[in-house]
Amino acid sequence: MSSNGSALKGSAPPPDLAKQVLAQKLAQQIVNQIVSDDVIDDKIEEEENQNKEPTCCQMFCAPFTLKYYQPFFNDLTTKVIAQKLWASFFPFKATFFEIQDGKADLYGPVWIYATLVFSVAAAGNISGYLATPSNIAFHYNFDFIPTASSLLFGIALLVPFAIYMVMKMLGGRHLHLSSVICIYAYAQTCIIPVCIVCSIPNPQLQWGALIYAMINSSLFLIVNYWGELEKNIQAKKHIVIWLIAGCQVVLLLLFKMYFFLYVYTNPYTGSRFDQLTKIDRIDHSFLHHQH
């Protein structure tokens, strides 16, 4: 009996260790209670903020914060971007708003316009190189890139805003400016391969490729918004159709008469802008170099 009692006595934990374990359990319970209280408070505060109407200052200043644009860059995958890009080449299928439940993004539009500026510059210089006589040194020209970037990104905002306002005034309901900006950018995707085709210095080929881009992008916008036009705008839908087509025609002329004319016209044989002076200066420098 004495041996069994001593064994049981030896197996019992020391009093200090038992107190330490009890203190740890109590501390853990207190921490869990504090965390749960904080979570509940956060949820209550979030619900109150959602129910609370934003002030005029908050509504005006929101677009100037990074938090405002975070939702347009979240939950995006390569597959989603690829599906939207691919859909823009099939204008007769109104499937764009079915991708990702019609959620607008700005990641794709930013890269589309950036790639478009690069494509114009690259294709223009390639075309200029091919059109330059072999006895004249070719000089790359990227001076127009800042202007081209400003114009393209300006068009990316102003044209969708105009389309959005007109559709709203004519009775459009299920419209969001961010959605119009998004789909308008994806509609310009077809211009990127067109720029590559236009690197061939052939005016007829350039006009044909640009007309295709204009028709494709216009149909893509009209077909995807056809449901909204039929349901809410109806009799006045032709105004929106003409607006979209007109904007794309202006964009076509801008590309051909400004970008392509300035870049694609042979700077050594052309006669527009200040190119005669440029030709004379280059020819003199070329002759001086030869002597």
C-alpha positions as CSV (number, residue, x, y, z in Angstrom):
1,M,0.0,0.0,0.0
2,S,2.8,2.4,0.8
3,S,4.5,1.6,-2.5
4,N,1.2,2.2,-4.4
5,G,0.6,5.5,-2.5
6,S,4.1,6.7,-3.3
7,A,3.6,5.9,-7.0
8,L,0.3,7.8,-7.2
9,K,1.9,10.7,-5.3
10,G,4.8,10.7,-7.8
11,S,2.5,10.8,-10.8
12,A,0.6,13.9,-9.7
13,P,1.7,17.1,-11.4
14,P,3.6,19.7,-9.2
15,P,1.4,22.4,-7.8
16,D,3.3,25.1,-9.7
17,L,2.8,23.4,-13.1
18,A,-0.9,22.9,-12.5
19,K,-1.2,26.6,-11.7
20,Q,0.7,27.5,-14.9
21,V,-1.6,25.3,-17.1
22,L,-4.7,26.9,-15.5
23,A,-3.3,30.4,-16.0
24,Q,-2.6,29.6,-19.7
25,K,-6.2,28.3,-20.2
26,L,-7.7,31.4,-18.6
27,A,-5.5,33.7,-20.7
28,Q,-6.5,31.8,-23.9
29,Q,-10.2,32.2,-23.0
30,I,-9.7,35.9,-22.4
31,V,-7.9,36.4,-25.7
32,N,-10.6,34.4,-27.6
33,Q,-13.3,36.6,-25.9
34,I,-11.5,39.8,-26.9
35,V,-11.0,38.6,-30.5
36,S,-14.7,37.6,-30.8
37,D,-15.7,41.0,-29.4
38,D,-13.5,42.8,-31.9
39,V,-14.9,40.7,-34.8
40,I,-18.5,41.5,-33.7
41,D,-17.6,45.2,-33.4
42,D,-16.1,45.2,-36.8
43,K,-19.2,43.6,-38.4
44,I,-21.5,46.1,-36.6
45,E,-19.3,49.0,-37.8
46,E,-19.3,47.6,-41.4
47,E,-23.1,47.3,-41.4
48,E,-23.4,50.8,-40.1
49,N,-21.1,52.1,-42.8
50,Q,-23.0,50.3,-45.5
51,N,-26.3,51.7,-44.3
52,K,-24.9,55.2,-43.9
53,E,-25.2,57.4,-46.9
54,P,-21.8,58.8,-48.1
55,T,-21.3,62.6,-47.9
56,C,-20.8,64.8,-50.9
57,C,-17.1,65.1,-50.1
58,Q,-16.7,61.3,-49.8
59,M,-18.5,60.8,-53.2
60,F,-16.3,63.5,-54.9
61,C,-13.0,62.4,-53.4
62,A,-13.5,58.6,-53.8
63,P,-12.2,58.5,-57.4
64,F,-8.9,60.1,-56.2
65,T,-8.1,57.2,-53.8
66,L,-6.5,53.9,-54.6
67,K,-9.1,52.0,-52.6
68,Y,-11.8,53.1,-55.1
69,Y,-10.0,51.3,-58.0
70,Q,-9.0,48.1,-56.1
71,P,-12.2,46.2,-57.0
72,F,-11.4,46.7,-60.7
73,F,-8.1,44.9,-60.4
74,N,-9.2,42.1,-57.9
75,D,-10.4,38.6,-58.7
76,L,-8.9,38.6,-62.2
77,T,-7.2,35.6,-63.8
78,T,-5.4,35.1,-67.1
79,K,-8.4,33.0,-68.3
80,V,-10.9,35.8,-67.7
81,I,-8.7,38.4,-69.5
82,A,-8.2,35.9,-72.4
83,Q,-11.9,35.2,-72.7
84,K,-12.7,39.0,-72.9
85,L,-10.0,39.6,-75.5
86,W,-11.1,36.6,-77.6
87,A,-14.8,37.8,-77.4
88,S,-13.9,41.1,-78.9
89,F,-12.9,39.4,-82.2
90,F,-16.4,37.9,-82.6
91,P,-18.7,41.0,-82.7
92,F,-21.9,39.0,-83.6
93,K,-21.9,37.1,-80.3
94,A,-23.2,39.1,-77.3
95,T,-21.2,37.2,-74.8
96,F,-19.0,39.8,-73.2
97,F,-21.2,40.6,-70.2
98,E,-21.6,36.9,-69.5
99,I,-17.9,36.6,-68.7
100,Q,-17.3,36.9,-64.9
101,D,-21.0,38.0,-64.5
102,G,-20.3,41.2,-66.4
103,K,-17.9,42.5,-63.8
104,A,-15.9,45.4,-65.1
105,D,-12.1,45.5,-64.9
106,L,-9.5,48.2,-65.6
107,Y,-6.5,45.9,-65.8
108,G,-7.2,44.8,-69.4
109,P,-8.0,48.3,-70.7
110,V,-4.8,49.9,-69.3
111,W,-2.7,47.2,-71.0
112,I,-4.8,47.4,-74.2
113,Y,-4.1,51.1,-74.7
114,A,-0.5,50.8,-73.7
115,T,0.0,48.0,-76.2
116,L,-1.8,50.0,-78.8
117,V,0.5,53.0,-78.4
118,F,3.5,50.6,-78.7
119,S,2.0,48.9,-81.7
120,V,1.5,52.2,-83.6
121,A,5.1,53.3,-82.8
122,A,6.6,50.0,-83.8
123,A,4.5,49.5,-87.0
124,G,5.1,53.1,-88.0
125,N,8.8,52.8,-87.8
126,I,8.8,49.5,-89.6
127,S,6.7,51.0,-92.4
128,G,9.0,54.0,-92.6
129,Y,12.0,51.8,-92.7
130,L,10.5,49.7,-95.6
131,A,9.6,52.9,-97.5
132,T,13.0,54.6,-97.1
133,P,15.2,54.5,-100.2
134,S,18.3,52.4,-99.8
135,N,20.6,55.3,-100.4
136,I,19.2,57.3,-97.4
137,A,19.9,56.6,-93.8
138,F,16.8,55.7,-91.8
139,H,16.1,57.5,-88.5
140,Y,13.7,56.1,-85.9
141,N,11.0,58.5,-84.9
142,F,9.3,58.2,-81.5
143,D,8.7,61.9,-80.9
144,F,4.9,61.5,-81.3
145,I,4.5,58.9,-78.5
146,P,3.6,61.4,-75.7
147,T,1.0,63.0,-77.9
148,A,-0.3,59.6,-79.1
149,S,-0.5,58.4,-75.5
150,S,-2.4,61.5,-74.3
151,L,-4.9,61.2,-77.2
152,L,-5.5,57.5,-76.9
153,F,-6.0,57.5,-73.1
154,G,-8.1,60.7,-73.4
155,I,-10.3,58.9,-76.0
156,A,-10.5,55.9,-73.6
157,L,-12.2,58.1,-71.0
158,L,-14.1,60.8,-73.1
159,V,-15.8,58.5,-75.7
160,P,-17.2,56.0,-73.1
161,F,-18.4,58.9,-71.0
162,A,-20.2,60.4,-73.9
163,I,-21.8,57.0,-74.8
164,Y,-22.8,56.5,-71.2
165,M,-24.4,59.9,-70.8
166,V,-26.4,59.7,-74.0
167,M,-27.7,56.2,-73.1
168,K,-28.6,57.4,-69.6
169,M,-30.5,60.4,-71.0
170,L,-32.3,58.3,-73.5
171,G,-33.6,55.9,-70.7
172,G,-30.8,53.4,-70.2
173,R,-31.0,51.8,-66.7
174,H,-28.6,48.9,-66.2
175,L,-25.5,51.0,-67.0
176,H,-22.3,51.7,-65.2
177,L,-19.6,54.1,-66.4
178,S,-16.9,51.6,-65.4
179,S,-18.6,48.9,-67.5
180,V,-18.8,51.2,-70.6
181,I,-15.1,52.2,-70.2
182,C,-14.2,48.5,-69.9
183,I,-16.1,47.2,-72.9
184,Y,-15.0,50.2,-75.1
185,A,-11.4,49.3,-74.3
186,Y,-11.8,45.7,-75.2
187,A,-13.5,46.8,-78.5
188,Q,-10.2,48.4,-79.5
189,T,-8.3,45.1,-79.2
190,C,-8.7,44.3,-82.9
191,I,-6.8,47.5,-83.8
192,I,-3.6,46.0,-82.3
193,P,-3.2,43.3,-85.0
194,V,-4.4,45.9,-87.6
195,C,-1.4,48.1,-86.7
196,I,0.9,45.1,-87.5
197,V,-0.8,44.8,-90.9
198,C,-0.4,48.5,-91.5
199,S,3.4,48.2,-91.0
200,I,3.3,47.4,-94.8
201,P,3.6,50.8,-96.5
202,N,0.5,50.3,-98.8
203,P,-2.3,52.9,-98.4
204,Q,-5.0,50.6,-99.8
205,L,-4.0,47.9,-97.4
206,Q,-4.0,50.3,-94.5
207,W,-7.4,51.7,-95.3
208,G,-8.9,48.2,-95.7
209,A,-7.4,47.1,-92.3
210,L,-8.6,50.2,-90.5
211,I,-12.1,49.9,-92.0
212,Y,-12.3,46.3,-90.8
213,A,-11.2,47.5,-87.3
214,M,-13.9,50.2,-87.3
215,I,-16.7,47.8,-88.3
216,N,-15.6,45.1,-85.9
217,S,-15.3,47.4,-82.9
218,S,-18.6,49.2,-83.7
219,L,-20.6,45.9,-84.1
220,F,-19.0,44.5,-80.9
221,L,-20.3,47.5,-78.9
222,I,-23.7,47.6,-80.6
223,V,-24.4,43.8,-80.3
224,N,-23.4,43.6,-76.7
225,Y,-25.6,46.6,-75.8
226,W,-28.5,45.5,-78.0
227,G,-30.5,44.1,-75.1
228,E,-30.3,47.4,-73.3
229,L,-31.2,49.3,-76.4
230,E,-34.2,47.1,-77.2
231,K,-35.5,47.1,-73.6
232,N,-35.1,50.6,-72.3
233,I,-34.3,52.9,-75.2
234,Q,-36.3,51.3,-78.1
235,A,-37.3,54.1,-80.5
236,K,-34.2,56.2,-79.9
237,K,-31.7,53.4,-80.1
238,H,-30.6,54.6,-83.5
239,I,-29.1,57.7,-81.8
240,V,-26.8,55.5,-79.8
241,I,-26.0,53.3,-82.8
242,W,-25.0,56.4,-84.8
243,L,-23.0,57.8,-81.9
244,I,-21.0,54.6,-81.5
245,A,-20.4,54.3,-85.3
246,G,-19.5,58.0,-85.5
247,C,-17.0,57.8,-82.7
248,Q,-15.3,54.8,-84.4
249,V,-15.2,56.6,-87.7
250,V,-13.5,59.6,-86.0
251,L,-11.0,57.2,-84.4
252,L,-10.3,55.6,-87.8
253,L,-9.7,59.0,-89.3
254,L,-7.5,60.0,-86.4
255,F,-5.4,56.9,-86.9
256,K,-5.1,57.3,-90.6
257,M,-4.8,61.1,-90.9
258,Y,-2.7,61.8,-87.8
259,F,-0.8,58.7,-86.6
260,F,-0.4,56.9,-89.9
261,L,0.1,60.1,-92.0
262,Y,2.7,61.4,-89.6
263,V,4.5,58.1,-89.1
264,Y,3.9,56.3,-92.3
265,T,4.5,59.1,-94.8
266,N,8.1,58.7,-95.9
267,P,9.8,61.6,-94.1
268,Y,12.4,61.9,-97.0
269,T,9.9,62.3,-99.8
270,G,6.7,63.6,-98.2
271,S,5.5,67.2,-98.4
272,R,3.2,67.5,-95.4
273,F,3.9,69.3,-92.1
274,D,7.6,70.4,-92.0
275,Q,8.9,67.4,-93.9
276,L,10.4,69.5,-96.8
277,T,12.7,71.2,-94.4
278,K,13.5,67.9,-92.8
279,I,14.2,66.3,-96.2
280,D,16.6,69.2,-97.1
281,R,18.4,69.0,-93.8
282,I,18.7,65.2,-93.9
283,D,19.9,65.3,-97.6
284,H,22.5,67.8,-96.8
285,S,23.7,65.8,-93.8
286,F,23.7,62.7,-95.9
287,L,25.8,64.3,-98.6
288,H,28.2,65.8,-96.1
289,H,28.6,62.4,-94.5
290,Q,29.3,60.8,-97.9
291,H,32.1,63.5,-98.7
